[in-house]
Every structure is written in C-alpha cells, then in structure tokens.
C-alpha cells in the first residue's frame, strides 16, 4: 500500500517535469521566425565566409553560400525540429539534447547567412569571428569557473562582477607602478582573493545572506574603484593607469593553422591559463578526492561532516580559490583588452558569467561552452555593426543579453543546482 502511494505521488510530479511545453513552443516560434526572415525575406545575394587568413600555412577556399537556398533549407529543417519536439512532449518524453543543439546551430547558420548576404559587403572573415569570440569569452570563462567552485561548495557567488572589476583595477595599478604585466597579473589574483575573503567571512562565518553579501560587494567595488579612478588614476594616468600589455605568445607553426590556430595557439598568458583552468577545475571536481568532498559539501554538508569533512573550512578555501580565478580573469580587461582601467569597465560581464554557470549546469565544461556562446554573440554584434547590415544597431548591441535570456530561461531546461547552495552550515 505504501509503495503504491509513493508511486502515485511520484508519478504526476515526474510526468509534469517531463511534459514541459516550454522548449517546443520556443522552437516553434523561432522556426516561424526563420521561415519569415531567413527564407521568405532572404536576399538574392550570396554570403561569403573566409576560412583562412592570407598568412596561414594552409589556405582554405572561401565558403560561398546562397542566402536564399540556405535560408529555405534551414527554415524547413527548423520546422521539422520543432515538430519533432512537439511530438516528443506529446508522448511525455523529454526533448533530446541533440535536437536543441542542432536547432541552435542551424538557427545561427541561417541568421549568419541572411545577415551577411544582406550586408553592403556580403563577406566576413569567419576565422576572425571565431577567434574574437574566444577572446571576448575569456573573462566570462574565468568568472563562470569562479562560480562553479563557489556554488559546488554551497556558496552563492553573486560577487563575480566585483571580483572581475577589482582584478582589473589591481592589475592596472600594479602593472603601471612596477612596469611589469606579470606583477599586474599577480595583483589581480590577490584582488580577487580580497573580495572572496569578505564574501567568505560574512556568508560562512557570520551567516549573512549570501545573495545580499554578493550584491553589496559588487556595489562596494564599483564605488571604490570609481572613486579611485576619478581622484587618483585620472589625475596622473601616466603613473597609475598606463599598464603594459601581456604579449601574445604564438606557438610556432600551430598558430598559423586556419581557424584553430589563432584560437588555441595564439594567446597571451591569460588565454593559455583559461584553457588550463577549465581542465584543472573539471579534473579536480570530478576525478579527485578533493572534488568529491567539495561536491559532498555542496550537496549534503551534514553527511560530509559525519564522514570527517570540515564543511566550513572547505567552503572557505574554495571561495578563496574562486577569487584567484576571477581576479586573473579581471586582468584580461587591463592587461590584454586595453592598456588602461576605466570606470565599471566590466560592464556586467560578471552577471553574464553567472548566467553561463547556470546554462552550463554547474559543470566547468558546460560553463566553458556557454561562455563561448555569449562571447560569440558579443563579437557577432560588433562585426555585424561594421558590415552595414539591415539589423538596427540597437538590436545588435542587445544581442549578447538576448542570447543570455534565451539560453537561461528558454533552452537550458530544468537545471538542478547543488542541493545545499545558499544554505549556511552550523555544526551540531
């Protein structure tokens, strides 16, 4: 009798979690948009995508696509994908991940072909578009990895924005005073730790609401760096705000490969550290005893405590490690992107990193690809604004944030956060 009751109680909940119409409706709307814009509204031109630079060791031919043909092919395939999703939900089955991934890729292909074919100059360097997307995603990836470390430990990290901003500020000041970009990189890591230390002390030791602490830290760092920028850095920028840039360190021969060369083998130290950090955090979380204890602390802290794990100490250490990662990501703004610090120059990228963390389901690899998606959207808006496309410039500037909203609220589905996230642990 109890088994039947439990089954009947679990049945509707399980069915309701599977029978969700959110994704099919969203896919249907996007498919209809594709028919109206990419197919019916397709220009008569061709869209040219350059795959290799003139100095690449391997020259790839340009990819020339008919905007009308590709538009109709993408639109019809997207309609079929939306119909498949609707049928799957009617059968009370989840929409497969490959359907969502393929739908997203085809929609991007249709959009790119339509917008490039409609531009005054209907050609674009695809290798530059992808390389620029990875470059812009660097601080997002560091920020999302910082969030993974914190939230897998059970601590909500809303302060990613403040960690990035303070890292950028410290990197600019330290590198300017010392004349060394390496010193600026170390100072950025230390600045991230300082912000994390405040977060850890108030949220873990004094049990203050973690969301409130994170928001207050973001406001505090914004106000502090803004004040110092206007009173100190602007007054004597040559001394305080003229940091040297980190040099690009290309790998011989590999850096000249088409498409992948600039992305993987033509980076600064921060770029290479990004790839290393993703691998280290992933391996550490899922293939080491440290990662097992970290995930246990974030899921079931009481059970971890009974097995001898010091819950609060592990959370404290992981939050500080997250500060190191976010601080290094903040150095990108002043040591790689531009050679000076500007007021609120992170421009909300810490919040986009938080969205990438959620979209990636609290997994370092997932967060990495989610951050790449947002970086691609940002770079695409910059490139398209230069091509003279029919898309209004205001919409192009909105594109990264629209992608963030659709990714988190629409395509991500039901994400399960760590079980004890945001809950302070009191031993006893």
Buried (B, 14 or more C-beta within 10 A) or exposed (E): EEEEEEEEEEEEEEEEEBBBEBBBBBBBEBBBBBBEBBBEBBBEBBBBBBBBBEEBEEEBEEEEBBBBEBBBBBBBBBBEBBBBBBEBBEEEEBBEEEBBEBBBEBBBBBBBBBBBBBBEEBBBBBBBBBBBBBBBBBBBBBBBBBBBBBBBBBBBBBBBBBBBBBBBBBBBBBBBBBEBBBBBBBBBBBBBBBBBBBBBBBBBEEEBBBBEBBBBBBEBBBEBBBEBBEEBBEEEBEEBBBBBBBEEEBBEEEBBBBBBBBBBBBBBBBBBBBBEBBEBBBEBBEEEEEBBBBBBBBBBBEEBBEEEBBBBEBBBBBBBBBBBBBBBBBBBBBBBBBBBBBBBBBEBBBBBBBBBBBBBBBBBBBBBBBBBBBBBBBBBBBBBBEBEBEBEEEEBEBBBBEBBEBBBEBBBBEEEBBEBBBBBBEEE
